[in-house]
Amino acid sequence: MTFTSPDFRVNLSPSDWITHKESILRQIRLRYLDSQVLKEEIIGNQAVIEMKVLISTILGEQIQLERYELSRYCSVWLLEKVNVVEERFLGHTM
């Protein structure tokens, strides 16, 4: 099951989207190592979450500022957008 909107999945079915993305994420060996919520805001059926995360890929470890936008459908929150606002490889200041 995926908690993503059809727009987020570019209108792919959940199973097709997972199959496609899983292949890419395995290739780059993406792993989330740590995260910190910096901001969370809910207005009606919309939510924004900003996080500082430490990830690891085949390129090494880096810190990212990520912004998640969600919409509530009935009682379920679905991911609409994820934006990497800023990214720095370790050894650089953020």
DSSP file (Angstrom, degrees, kcal/mol; ACC not computed):
  #  RESIDUE AA STRUCTURE BP1 BP2  ACC     N-H-->O    O-->H-N    N-H-->O    O-->H-N    TCO  KAPPA ALPHA  PHI   PSI    X-CA   Y-CA   Z-CA
    1    1 A M              0   0    0      0, 0.0     2,-0.4     0, 0.0     0, 0.0   0.000 360.0 360.0 360.0 142.3    0.0    0.0    0.0
    2    2 A T        -     0   0    0      2,-0.1     2,-0.4     1,-0.0    13,-0.0  -0.970 360.0-151.1-124.0 139.8    1.2    3.5   -0.8
    3    3 A F        +     0   0    0     -2,-0.4    76,-2.8    75,-0.0     2,-0.3  -0.382  61.5 115.1-102.4  53.1    0.0    6.7    0.9
    4    4 A T  B     -a   79   0A   0     -2,-0.4    76,-0.2    74,-0.3    -2,-0.1  -0.901  65.2-117.4-121.2 150.3    0.7    8.8   -2.2
    5    5 A S     >  -     0   0    0     74,-2.6     4,-1.9    -2,-0.3     5,-0.1  -0.435  28.2-111.8 -80.8 159.6   -1.7   10.7   -4.4
    6    6 A P  T  4>S+     0   0    0      0, 0.0     5,-3.4     0, 0.0     6,-0.3   0.879 120.1  55.5 -57.2 -37.3   -2.2    9.8   -8.1
    7    7 A D  T >45S+     0   0    0      1,-0.2     3,-1.3     3,-0.2    73,-0.1   0.916 106.4  49.9 -62.1 -42.0   -0.6   13.2   -9.0
    8    8 A F  T 345S+     0   0    0     71,-0.3    -1,-0.2     1,-0.3    72,-0.1   0.885 112.5  47.3 -62.1 -38.8    2.5   12.3   -7.0
    9    9 A R  T ><5S-     0   0    0     -4,-1.9     3,-1.6     3,-0.1    -1,-0.3   0.341 114.6-117.4 -84.8   7.2    2.7    8.9   -8.8
   10   10 A V  T < 5S-     0   0    0     -3,-1.3    -3,-0.2     1,-0.3    -2,-0.1   0.898  71.1 -59.9  53.7  43.1    2.3   10.6  -12.2
   11   11 A N  T 3 <S+     0   0    0     -5,-3.4    -1,-0.3     1,-0.2     2,-0.2   0.606 101.8 140.0  61.2  16.6   -1.0    8.6  -12.5
   12   12 A L    <   -     0   0    0     -3,-1.6    -1,-0.2    -6,-0.3    -3,-0.1  -0.552  62.0-101.1 -77.7 153.6    0.8    5.2  -12.3
   13   13 A S     >  -     0   0    0     -2,-0.2     4,-2.8     1,-0.1     5,-0.2  -0.384  35.6-108.2 -67.0 155.7   -0.9    2.6  -10.2
   14   14 A P  H  > S+     0   0    0      0, 0.0     4,-2.5     0, 0.0     5,-0.2   0.907 119.7  48.3 -53.3 -43.5    0.5    2.1   -6.7
   15   15 A S  H  > S+     0   0    0      2,-0.2     4,-2.2     1,-0.2     5,-0.2   0.902 113.2  46.4 -68.5 -39.3    2.1   -1.2   -7.6
   16   16 A D  H  > S+     0   0    0      2,-0.2     4,-2.4     1,-0.2    -1,-0.2   0.908 113.2  49.9 -66.5 -41.1    3.7    0.1  -10.9
   17   17 A W  H  X S+     0   0    0     -4,-2.8     4,-2.9     2,-0.2     5,-0.3   0.934 111.6  48.0 -62.4 -46.2    5.0    3.2   -9.1
   18   18 A I  H  X S+     0   0    0     -4,-2.5     4,-2.8    -5,-0.2     5,-0.2   0.920 111.7  50.1 -60.9 -44.9    6.5    1.1   -6.3
   19   19 A T  H  X S+     0   0    0     -4,-2.2     4,-1.5    -5,-0.2    -1,-0.2   0.924 114.5  44.5 -59.8 -45.4    8.2   -1.2   -8.8
   20   20 A H  H  X S+     0   0    0     -4,-2.4     4,-1.4     2,-0.2    -2,-0.2   0.948 118.3  41.3 -65.4 -50.3    9.6    1.7  -10.8
   21   21 A K  H  X S+     0   0    0     -4,-2.9     4,-2.9     1,-0.2     5,-0.2   0.872 109.6  58.4 -69.1 -37.5   10.9    3.7   -7.8
   22   22 A E  H  X S+     0   0    0     -4,-2.8     4,-2.2    -5,-0.3    -1,-0.2   0.901 104.8  51.9 -59.5 -40.5   12.2    0.7   -5.9
   23   23 A S  H  X S+     0   0    0     -4,-1.5     4,-1.8    -5,-0.2    -1,-0.2   0.924 112.2  45.3 -61.4 -45.4   14.5   -0.2   -8.8
   24   24 A I  H  X S+     0   0    0     -4,-1.4     4,-1.9     1,-0.2     5,-0.2   0.935 112.8  49.9 -64.3 -46.9   15.9    3.4   -8.8
   25   25 A L  H  X>S+     0   0    0     -4,-2.9     5,-1.8     1,-0.2     4,-0.7   0.848 110.0  51.2 -64.9 -33.9   16.3    3.6   -5.0
   26   26 A R  H  <5S+     0   0    0     -4,-2.2     3,-0.3    -5,-0.2    -1,-0.2   0.897 107.1  54.4 -67.0 -39.2   18.1    0.2   -5.0
   27   27 A Q  H  <5S+     0   0    0     -4,-1.8    -2,-0.2     1,-0.2    -1,-0.2   0.896 116.2  36.4 -62.4 -40.3   20.5    1.4   -7.7
   28   28 A I  H  <5S-     0   0    0     -4,-1.9    30,-1.9    -5,-0.1    31,-0.3   0.515 104.8-131.4 -91.1  -3.8   21.5    4.5   -5.8
   29   29 A R  T  <5 -     0   0    0     -4,-0.7     2,-0.2    -3,-0.3    -3,-0.2   0.897  31.9-167.1  56.1  46.8   21.4    2.6   -2.4
   30   30 A L      < +     0   0    0     -5,-1.8     2,-0.4    -6,-0.1    27,-0.2  -0.469  13.3 170.3 -69.1 128.7   19.3    5.3   -0.7
   31   31 A R  E     -B   56   0A   0     25,-2.0    25,-2.5    -2,-0.2     2,-0.6  -0.995  30.1-138.4-138.9 133.5   19.1    5.0    3.0
   32   32 A Y  E     +B   55   0A   0     -2,-0.4    23,-0.2    23,-0.2     3,-0.1  -0.829  23.6 176.0 -88.6 122.1   17.7    7.5    5.5
   33   33 A L  E     -     0   0A   0     21,-3.2     2,-0.3    -2,-0.6    22,-0.2   0.761  62.2  -6.4 -98.5 -31.3   20.1    7.5    8.5
   34   34 A D  E     -B   54   0A   0     20,-1.4    20,-2.7     2,-0.0    -1,-0.4  -0.984  59.5-169.9-161.2 155.6   18.6   10.2   10.7
   35   35 A S  E     -B   53   0A   0     -2,-0.3     2,-0.4    18,-0.2    18,-0.2  -0.996   7.0-166.5-152.9 153.7   15.9   12.8   10.6
   36   36 A Q  E     -B   52   0A   0     16,-2.0    16,-2.7    -2,-0.3     2,-0.5  -0.980  23.6-130.5-142.3 126.1   14.6   15.8   12.5
   37   37 A V  E     +B   51   0A   0     -2,-0.4    14,-0.2    14,-0.2     3,-0.1  -0.664  26.5 175.3 -76.7 124.5   11.2   17.6   12.0
   38   38 A L  E     +     0   0A   0     12,-3.1     2,-0.3    -2,-0.5    13,-0.2   0.759  65.1   4.5 -98.0 -33.1   11.9   21.3   11.7
   39   39 A K  E     -B   50   0A   0     11,-1.7    11,-2.7     2,-0.0    -1,-0.4  -0.990  54.9-177.8-155.0 141.2    8.3   22.5   10.9
   40   40 A E  E     +B   49   0A   0     -2,-0.3     2,-0.4     9,-0.2     9,-0.2  -0.986   9.7 173.7-142.4 136.1    4.9   21.0   10.7
   41   41 A E  E     -B   48   0A   0      7,-2.3     7,-2.4    -2,-0.4     2,-0.5  -0.989  11.7-167.9-146.1 130.8    1.7   22.9    9.8
   42   42 A I  E     +B   47   0A   0     -2,-0.4     2,-0.4     5,-0.2     5,-0.2  -0.983   8.1 174.6-120.8 125.4   -1.8   21.8    9.1
   43   43 A I  E >   -B   46   0A   0      3,-2.6     3,-1.9    -2,-0.5     2,-0.3  -0.934  65.2 -56.1-129.6 107.6   -4.4   24.1    7.6
   44   44 A G  T 3  S-     0   0    0     -2,-0.4     0, 0.0     1,-0.3     0, 0.0  -0.449 122.0 -14.6  62.7-121.4   -7.7   22.4    6.8
   45   45 A N  T 3  S+     0   0    0     -2,-0.3    27,-2.7    -3,-0.1     2,-0.4   0.153 122.8  85.5-100.5  17.2   -7.0   19.4    4.6
   46   46 A Q  E <   -BC  43  71A   0     -3,-1.9    -3,-2.6    25,-0.2     2,-0.3  -0.922  53.1-176.7-119.3 144.9   -3.4   20.4    3.7
   47   47 A A  E     -BC  42  70A   0     23,-2.2    23,-2.6    -2,-0.4     2,-0.4  -0.992  10.7-162.7-139.8 148.2   -0.2   19.8    5.6
   48   48 A V  E     -BC  41  69A   0     -7,-2.4    -7,-2.3    -2,-0.3     2,-0.4  -0.999   7.4-175.3-129.6 132.6    3.4   20.8    5.2
   49   49 A I  E     -BC  40  68A   0     19,-2.3    19,-3.3    -2,-0.4     2,-0.5  -0.997   5.9-164.1-127.6 128.2    6.3   19.1    7.0
   50   50 A E  E     -BC  39  67A   0    -11,-2.7   -12,-3.1    -2,-0.4   -11,-1.7  -0.952  15.7-179.5-113.2 132.5    9.9   20.3    6.7
   51   51 A M  E     -BC  37  66A   0     15,-2.9    15,-3.0    -2,-0.5     2,-0.5  -0.950  28.8-142.6-133.5 148.7   12.6   18.0    7.8
   52   52 A K  E     -BC  36  65A   0    -16,-2.7   -16,-2.0    -2,-0.3     2,-0.3  -0.963  36.1-177.9-104.2 122.7   16.4   17.9    8.0
   53   53 A V  E     -BC  35  64A   0     11,-2.9    11,-2.7    -2,-0.5     2,-0.6  -0.918  28.2-143.8-128.3 150.0   17.6   14.4    7.1
   54   54 A L  E     +BC  34  63A   0    -20,-2.7   -21,-3.2    -2,-0.3   -20,-1.4  -0.963  31.2 178.9-108.2 120.4   20.9   12.6    6.8
   55   55 A I  E     -BC  32  62A   0      7,-2.9     7,-2.3    -2,-0.6     2,-0.4  -0.814  20.3-147.8-121.2 162.3   20.9   10.1    3.9
   56   56 A S  E     +BC  31  61A   0    -25,-2.5   -25,-2.0    -2,-0.3     2,-0.2  -0.997  25.3 157.2-128.5 133.8   23.4    7.7    2.4
   57   57 A T  E >   - C   0  60A   0      3,-1.9     3,-1.8    -2,-0.4   -28,-0.2  -0.784  62.0 -81.6-137.5-176.4   23.7    6.9   -1.3
   58   58 A I  T 3  S+     0   0    0    -30,-1.9     3,-0.1     1,-0.3   -29,-0.1   0.700 129.4  59.0 -64.0 -16.7   26.4    5.5   -3.6
   59   59 A L  T 3  S-     0   0    0      1,-0.3    -1,-0.3   -31,-0.3     2,-0.2   0.542 119.1-103.8 -86.9  -7.6   27.7    9.1   -3.7
   60   60 A G  E <   -C   57   0A   0     -3,-1.8    -3,-1.9     2,-0.0    -1,-0.3  -0.720  54.4 -34.4 117.7-169.7   28.2    9.2    0.1
   61   61 A E  E     +C   56   0A   0     -2,-0.2    29,-2.0    -5,-0.2     2,-0.3  -0.680  58.7 170.5 -92.3 144.2   26.4   10.8    3.0
   62   62 A Q  E     -CD  55  89A   0     -7,-2.3    -7,-2.9    -2,-0.3     2,-0.4  -0.989  30.4-126.2-149.0 157.7   24.6   14.1    2.7
   63   63 A I  E     -CD  54  88A   0     25,-3.0    25,-2.6    -2,-0.3     2,-0.4  -0.883  30.4-172.9-103.9 135.6   22.3   16.3    4.7
   64   64 A Q  E     -CD  53  87A   0    -11,-2.7   -11,-2.9    -2,-0.4     2,-0.6  -0.959  24.7-142.6-128.4 146.5   19.1   17.5    3.0
   65   65 A L  E     -CD  52  86A   0     21,-2.7    20,-2.6    -2,-0.4    21,-1.2  -0.960  32.2-170.4-100.6 120.1   16.3   19.9    3.9
   66   66 A E  E     -CD  51  84A   0    -15,-3.0   -15,-2.9    -2,-0.6     2,-0.5  -0.900  15.5-156.9-118.0 142.7   13.1   18.2    2.6
   67   67 A R  E     -CD  50  83A   0     16,-2.8    16,-2.5    -2,-0.4     2,-0.4  -0.978  10.0-165.1-120.5 121.1    9.6   19.7    2.3
   68   68 A Y  E     -CD  49  82A   0    -19,-3.3   -19,-2.3    -2,-0.5     2,-0.5  -0.897   2.1-163.1-107.4 131.8    6.7   17.3    2.2
   69   69 A E  E     -CD  48  81A   0     12,-2.5    11,-3.3    -2,-0.4    12,-1.7  -0.970  14.7-179.5-115.7 128.9    3.2   18.5    1.1
   70   70 A L  E     -CD  47  79A   0    -23,-2.6   -23,-2.2    -2,-0.5     2,-0.4  -0.891  16.3-154.8-127.2 154.8    0.2   16.3    2.0
   71   71 A S  E     -CD  46  78A   0      7,-2.3     7,-3.1    -2,-0.3     2,-0.5  -0.982  19.0-129.6-127.3 142.4   -3.5   16.3    1.5
   72   72 A R  E     - D   0  77A   0    -27,-2.7     2,-0.5    -2,-0.4     5,-0.2  -0.811  19.6-173.6 -94.8 126.3   -6.1   14.7    3.6
   73   73 A Y  E >  S- D   0  76A   0      3,-3.1     3,-2.3    -2,-0.5     2,-0.5  -0.976  70.8 -42.9-117.9 114.3   -8.7   12.5    1.8
   74   74 A C  T 3  S-     0   0    0     -2,-0.5    -2,-0.0     1,-0.3     0, 0.0  -0.549 125.7 -29.4  58.9-115.4  -11.4   11.3    4.3
   75   75 A S  T 3  S+     0   0    0     -2,-0.5     2,-0.4    -3,-0.1    -1,-0.3   0.247 120.6  95.6-111.9  13.3   -9.2   10.4    7.3
   76   76 A V  E <   - D   0  73A   0     -3,-2.3    -3,-3.1     2,-0.0     2,-0.5  -0.891  64.4-141.4-111.7 132.0   -6.0    9.4    5.3
   77   77 A W  E     - D   0  72A   0     -2,-0.4     2,-0.4    -5,-0.2    -5,-0.2  -0.790  20.3-164.8 -89.1 127.9   -3.1   11.7    4.6
   78   78 A L  E     - D   0  71A   0     -7,-3.1    -7,-2.3    -2,-0.5     2,-0.4  -0.931  22.4-117.0-116.1 138.5   -1.6   11.3    1.1
   79   79 A L  E     +aD   4  70A   0    -76,-2.8   -74,-2.6    -2,-0.4   -71,-0.3  -0.571  34.2 170.6 -73.3 126.9    1.7   12.6   -0.1
   80   80 A E  E     +     0   0A   0    -11,-3.3     2,-0.3     1,-0.4   -10,-0.2   0.783  62.4   3.3-103.6 -41.6    1.4   15.2   -2.9
   81   81 A K  E     - D   0  69A   0    -12,-1.7   -12,-2.5     2,-0.0     2,-0.4  -0.997  47.8-165.2-148.8 147.6    4.9   16.6   -3.3
   82   82 A V  E     - D   0  68A   0     -2,-0.3     2,-0.4   -14,-0.2   -14,-0.2  -0.985  16.5-176.5-131.1 124.6    8.4   16.1   -1.9
   83   83 A N  E     - D   0  67A   0    -16,-2.5   -16,-2.8    -2,-0.4     2,-0.9  -0.979  24.2-141.6-122.3 132.3   11.0   18.8   -2.6
   84   84 A V  E     - D   0  66A   0     -2,-0.4   -18,-0.2   -18,-0.2     3,-0.1  -0.838  21.7-176.9 -87.6 109.4   14.6   18.8   -1.7
   85   85 A V  E     -     0   0A   0    -20,-2.6     2,-0.3    -2,-0.9    -1,-0.2   0.863  65.3  -3.3 -77.9 -38.3   15.1   22.4   -0.7
   86   86 A E  E     - D   0  65A   0    -21,-1.2   -21,-2.7    -3,-0.1     2,-0.3  -0.990  62.1-170.2-153.8 147.4   18.8   22.2    0.0
   87   87 A E  E     + D   0  64A   0     -2,-0.3     2,-0.4   -23,-0.2   -23,-0.2  -0.995   4.3 178.2-146.1 141.4   21.5   19.5    0.0
   88   88 A R  E     - D   0  63A   0    -25,-2.6   -25,-3.0    -2,-0.3     2,-0.2  -0.996  27.0-127.6-141.2 131.8   25.1   19.3    1.2
   89   89 A F  E >   - D   0  62A   0     -2,-0.4     3,-1.5   -27,-0.3   -27,-0.3  -0.511  50.0 -86.0 -71.0 148.5   27.5   16.5    1.2
   90   90 A L  T 3  S+     0   0    0    -29,-2.0    -1,-0.1     1,-0.3     3,-0.1  -0.238 117.3  47.9 -57.1 144.2   29.1   15.9    4.6
   91   91 A G  T 3  S+     0   0    0      1,-0.4     2,-0.3    -3,-0.1    -1,-0.3   0.225  96.9  90.8 103.0 -11.8   32.1   18.1    5.2
   92   92 A H  S <  S-     0   0    0     -3,-1.5    -1,-0.4    -4,-0.0     2,-0.2  -0.877  80.1-114.7-112.7 148.9   30.2   21.2    3.9
   93   93 A T              0   0    0     -2,-0.3    -4,-0.1     1,-0.1    -3,-0.0  -0.558 360.0 360.0 -82.3 148.8   28.2   23.5    6.2
   94   94 A M              0   0    0     -2,-0.2    -1,-0.1    -6,-0.1    -2,-0.0   0.390 360.0 360.0-104.1 360.0   24.5   23.8    5.7
